Amino acid sequence: MPTSIRDVYVVDAVRTPIGKFGGALSGVRPDDLAAHVVRALVARTPDLDPARVDDVYFGDANGAGEDNRDVARMAVLLAGLPVTVPGVTVNRLCGSGLEAVIQAARAIAVGDADVAIAGGVESMSRAPWVLQKPERAFPAAHQQLHSTTLGWRMTNPQMPAEWTVPLGEGAELVADKHRIGREEQDAFALASHRKAAAAWARGHYDGEVVPYDGVDLVRDECVRESSTPEALAKLKPVFRPGGTVTAGNSSPLNDGAAALLLVGEEGLRATGREPLARIRASAVTGIEPHLFGLGPVEAVGRALAKADRTFDDLTVFELNEAFAAQALGCLAEWPGLDPAVVNPRGGALAVGHPLGASGARLAGAVAHQLAAAGSGTGLAALCIGVGQGLALVLER
């Protein structure tokens, strides 16, 4: 057993362009998306023998369709890595990709691994409809089909009703709690699209996005640089009559994958590369399920405290934008945070939110931005359905 915790470095991070629901990536299986980013990641570090990868961790929020049977292991095999490389799939819903990064980093930190790949994948387009087994053979009545694309299904009747509201209603509750109006949410969403469009125009994503072979998609499919306040104002509330949450200020349904190469000191020497960043600390917390949108608040505080850092130290903060109301609710509880460091290249409202992949996308985005800055502290955080928050601190 190691006598001390070892440093963990992010050598590289890649992701696919994020496809929209039913869009350019909808014809690609999730295990193929996962294999693509694993293959691309390994190819970008030719000095590293793929057989040195000790484990592959992948987040996946659904797992009900073609991503069943341990999609991480499927990605290893489909990517052409040696069969000796194992793979494990983890599920913390929207935080799954970041959970994969944290688990891989923890394995390296305690000496159980020296080289690991961590990432996440989701195809919300290809999430199947599922049918429960009937309670008896040959039922005469109709049977209920459940969509596995998003949200609660087959809910345990013992769960309190106030906990099992739709995710969008949870965003409305956060808007109520912090008195966040429709105009403020729409303005936040518009800013996300404009920042993402500007980032693409300036080439900021060129170093991390690896288009899928044979698919005509080279940039995130949901970014709407032409959106206007007037267009957003015309959209009707989706989850509550007279509410404030619309399709325009909610993250879309998406397809995509992301992956990071994590190493210890020996692994770093084997890559022959300078790392993008170093992982410092992480934290996970729980909150009442219907207030899931505020889950990152305490997780961020704990992670920063573990790293002995404050908001004043942050160079960049990638906060997942599940809903504008949710992100604004978190920001309202962080009065000491400079909003200029939050999602400078756009967030999930524009880029997209393929559930199991988003956390890995955020971690990779932070690492690339820290490398571009040359130094600093970065933070990645997400709210998680059913009431959790997850945060990761990186430094360079």
Secondary structure as GFF3:
##gff-version 3
##sequence-region A 1 396
A	DSSP	beta_strand	8	15	.	.	.	ID=ss1
A	DSSP	beta_strand	19	20	.	.	.	ID=ss2
A	DSSP	alpha_helix	30	43	.	.	.	ID=ss3
A	DSSP	three_ten_helix	50	52	.	.	.	ID=ss4
A	DSSP	beta_strand	55	59	.	.	.	ID=ss5
A	DSSP	alpha_helix	71	78	.	.	.	ID=ss6
A	DSSP	beta_strand	87	90	.	.	.	ID=ss7
A	DSSP	three_ten_helix	93	95	.	.	.	ID=ss8
A	DSSP	alpha_helix	96	109	.	.	.	ID=ss9
A	DSSP	beta_strand	115	123	.	.	.	ID=ss10
A	DSSP	beta_strand	129	131	.	.	.	ID=ss11
A	DSSP	beta_strand	145	147	.	.	.	ID=ss12
A	DSSP	three_ten_helix	161	163	.	.	.	ID=ss13
A	DSSP	alpha_helix	167	178	.	.	.	ID=ss14
A	DSSP	alpha_helix	182	201	.	.	.	ID=ss15
A	DSSP	alpha_helix	229	233	.	.	.	ID=ss16
A	DSSP	three_ten_helix	247	249	.	.	.	ID=ss17
A	DSSP	beta_strand	254	263	.	.	.	ID=ss18
A	DSSP	alpha_helix	265	271	.	.	.	ID=ss19
A	DSSP	beta_strand	277	286	.	.	.	ID=ss20
A	DSSP	three_ten_helix	289	294	.	.	.	ID=ss21
A	DSSP	alpha_helix	296	306	.	.	.	ID=ss22
A	DSSP	three_ten_helix	311	313	.	.	.	ID=ss23
A	DSSP	beta_strand	314	319	.	.	.	ID=ss24
A	DSSP	alpha_helix	324	332	.	.	.	ID=ss25
A	DSSP	three_ten_helix	339	341	.	.	.	ID=ss26
A	DSSP	alpha_helix	348	351	.	.	.	ID=ss27
A	DSSP	alpha_helix	355	373	.	.	.	ID=ss28
A	DSSP	beta_strand	377	384	.	.	.	ID=ss29
A	DSSP	beta_strand	388	395	.	.	.	ID=ss30
###
